[in-house]
Amino acid sequence: DLECRHCTASATHRSIVFGEGDPGARVMLVGEAPGAEEDRSGRPFVGKAGELLERMIAAVGWERSDVYIANVLKTRPPENRTPLPDEVAHCGPWLASQIAVVQPSVIVALGGTPAKHLLGTSTGITRLRGIRAEIVVAGRAVAVLPTFHPAYVLRQYTEEVRRAVWEDLKQAVAIAGD
């Protein structure tokens, strides 16, 4: 977007990290924004949080190639900060286009930024987590299941947090029909 200050004027990122995976996936995983490793590689979720995400999805029987992975923001914010509302507003249409093309049965919103954006709410991830919602994209209803971001799981590596994400992913499997 030529009017997006973040993407065109920022010198703090190297890559546009659009997304990757099966373009016909039943499951779409959406994070917040690329981190340092993602910015270097041009691929989403390849750092430590990405490694954990791969283990998490493998635990429910999926491989990275079975899902589509994207972020709300397509470039790394300065200092890896939380995306600003105007950045989310500018990148949001790109994410909506990705959802319309992939046509997933379920979107797993990884963390507060994608959950808030997709659901149009200011409610935090702790309250949203595990509660199935639906959105309409390109005339199709799509289930949205908010859960904790893998980076949060790494920081709060407790049995309670891991169990919560496990339950959320099992719910996503059920929604997707696996």
C-alpha positions as CSV (number, residue, x, y, z in Angstrom):
1,D,0.0,0.0,0.0
2,L,1.7,3.2,-1.2
3,E,0.0,5.2,1.5
4,C,1.2,3.0,4.4
5,R,3.9,5.0,6.3
6,H,5.1,1.8,8.0
7,C,5.7,-0.1,4.8
8,T,7.1,2.7,2.6
9,A,8.9,5.0,5.0
10,S,10.2,2.7,7.7
11,A,13.8,1.6,7.4
12,T,13.5,-0.9,10.3
13,H,12.4,-3.8,8.2
14,R,14.0,-5.7,5.3
15,S,11.2,-7.9,4.0
16,I,7.5,-7.9,3.3
17,V,6.4,-11.2,4.9
18,F,3.1,-11.9,3.2
19,G,2.3,-15.4,4.3
20,E,2.9,-19.0,3.2
21,G,1.4,-22.5,3.2
22,D,-1.4,-24.3,1.5
23,P,-3.5,-21.8,-0.5
24,G,-6.5,-24.1,-0.1
25,A,-5.9,-24.8,3.6
26,R,-8.9,-25.4,5.9
27,V,-6.9,-23.8,8.7
28,M,-5.3,-20.4,8.7
29,L,-3.0,-19.3,11.5
30,V,-2.8,-15.5,11.9
31,G,-0.2,-13.8,14.1
32,E,0.6,-10.2,14.9
33,A,3.6,-9.2,12.8
34,P,6.9,-10.5,11.6
35,G,9.8,-10.6,14.1
36,A,13.5,-10.3,13.5
37,E,14.0,-13.9,12.1
38,E,10.9,-13.5,9.9
39,D,12.1,-10.2,8.6
40,R,15.5,-11.7,7.7
41,S,14.0,-14.8,6.0
42,G,10.9,-13.3,4.5
43,R,8.8,-16.2,6.0
44,P,6.3,-16.1,8.8
45,F,6.9,-17.8,12.1
46,V,10.4,-19.1,11.7
47,G,12.0,-17.9,14.9
48,K,11.6,-19.5,18.4
49,A,7.9,-18.9,18.4
50,G,7.7,-20.4,14.9
51,E,9.5,-23.5,16.1
52,L,7.0,-23.9,19.0
53,L,4.1,-23.3,16.6
54,E,5.3,-26.1,14.4
55,R,5.5,-28.4,17.4
56,M,2.0,-27.3,18.5
57,I,0.4,-28.0,15.2
58,A,2.3,-31.3,14.8
59,A,0.8,-32.4,18.2
60,V,-2.7,-32.2,16.6
61,G,-1.7,-34.0,13.5
62,W,-0.9,-31.1,11.1
63,E,2.2,-30.1,9.3
64,R,3.2,-26.6,8.4
65,S,2.4,-27.4,4.8
66,D,-1.2,-28.3,5.7
67,V,-2.1,-24.8,7.0
68,Y,-1.7,-21.2,5.8
69,I,0.3,-18.9,8.0
70,A,0.1,-15.1,7.9
71,N,0.3,-12.1,10.1
72,V,-1.9,-9.0,10.4
73,L,1.1,-6.7,9.6
74,K,3.2,-7.7,6.7
75,T,6.4,-6.0,7.9
76,R,8.2,-5.9,11.2
77,P,7.3,-3.0,13.5
78,P,10.2,-0.9,14.9
79,E,11.7,-2.4,18.0
80,N,9.3,-5.4,17.5
81,R,6.6,-3.3,19.2
82,T,2.9,-4.1,19.1
83,P,1.3,-2.8,15.9
84,L,-0.3,0.6,16.0
85,P,-4.0,0.9,15.2
86,D,-3.3,2.8,11.9
87,E,-0.9,0.1,10.8
88,V,-3.5,-2.6,11.5
89,A,-6.1,-0.6,9.6
90,H,-3.8,-0.3,6.6
91,C,-2.7,-4.0,6.6
92,G,-6.1,-5.4,7.5
93,P,-7.4,-5.4,3.9
94,W,-4.4,-7.5,2.8
95,L,-5.3,-10.0,5.5
96,A,-8.9,-10.0,4.4
97,S,-7.8,-10.7,0.8
98,Q,-5.7,-13.6,2.0
99,I,-8.6,-15.0,3.9
100,A,-10.9,-14.6,0.9
101,V,-8.4,-16.4,-1.4
102,V,-7.6,-19.3,1.0
103,Q,-11.2,-19.7,2.2
104,P,-10.3,-21.5,5.5
105,S,-12.9,-23.2,7.6
106,V,-11.2,-21.8,10.8
107,I,-8.8,-19.1,11.6
108,V,-6.7,-19.5,14.7
109,A,-5.9,-16.0,15.9
110,L,-2.5,-16.2,17.6
111,G,-2.6,-13.5,20.2
112,G,-4.4,-10.2,21.0
113,T,-3.7,-8.2,17.9
114,P,-5.2,-10.6,15.3
115,A,-8.1,-11.6,17.6
116,K,-9.0,-8.0,18.2
117,H,-8.6,-7.1,14.6
118,L,-10.6,-10.0,13.2
119,L,-13.4,-9.8,15.7
120,G,-13.6,-6.0,15.8
121,T,-13.2,-5.8,19.5
122,S,-11.0,-4.2,22.2
123,T,-11.4,-7.2,24.5
124,G,-8.1,-8.8,25.5
125,I,-6.9,-12.2,24.5
126,T,-7.2,-13.6,28.0
127,R,-11.0,-13.1,27.8
128,L,-11.3,-14.0,24.1
129,R,-9.1,-17.2,24.2
130,G,-10.9,-20.4,23.5
131,I,-14.2,-18.8,22.5
132,R,-15.3,-19.6,19.0
133,A,-16.6,-16.7,17.0
134,E,-17.5,-16.2,13.3
135,I,-16.8,-13.5,10.8
136,V,-17.9,-13.1,7.2
137,V,-15.2,-12.7,4.6
138,A,-16.2,-12.4,0.9
139,G,-19.7,-13.6,1.7
140,R,-18.5,-16.7,3.6
141,A,-18.8,-17.4,7.3
142,V,-15.4,-18.3,8.8
143,A,-14.9,-19.6,12.4
144,V,-12.3,-17.6,14.4
145,L,-10.7,-19.2,17.4
146,P,-8.5,-16.9,19.5
147,T,-5.6,-18.5,21.5
148,F,-2.3,-17.4,23.0
149,H,0.6,-16.5,20.7
150,P,3.4,-19.0,20.8
151,A,5.8,-16.2,22.0
152,Y,3.5,-15.8,25.0
153,V,3.6,-19.5,25.6
154,L,7.4,-19.4,25.6
155,R,7.4,-16.6,28.2
156,Q,4.6,-18.2,30.3
157,Y,5.5,-21.8,29.9
158,T,3.1,-23.2,32.5
159,E,1.0,-26.3,32.4
160,E,-2.1,-24.1,32.5
161,V,-1.1,-22.0,29.4
162,R,0.1,-25.0,27.5
163,R,-3.2,-26.9,28.3
164,A,-5.3,-23.9,27.2
165,V,-3.5,-23.7,23.8
166,W,-3.8,-27.5,23.4
167,E,-7.6,-27.3,24.0
168,D,-7.9,-24.5,21.5
169,L,-6.0,-26.4,18.8
170,K,-8.1,-29.5,19.4
171,Q,-11.2,-27.3,19.0
172,A,-9.7,-25.9,15.7
173,V,-9.2,-29.5,14.5
174,A,-12.8,-30.3,15.2
175,I,-14.0,-27.2,13.4
176,A,-11.8,-28.0,10.4
177,G,-13.2,-31.5,10.3
178,D,-9.9,-33.4,10.7
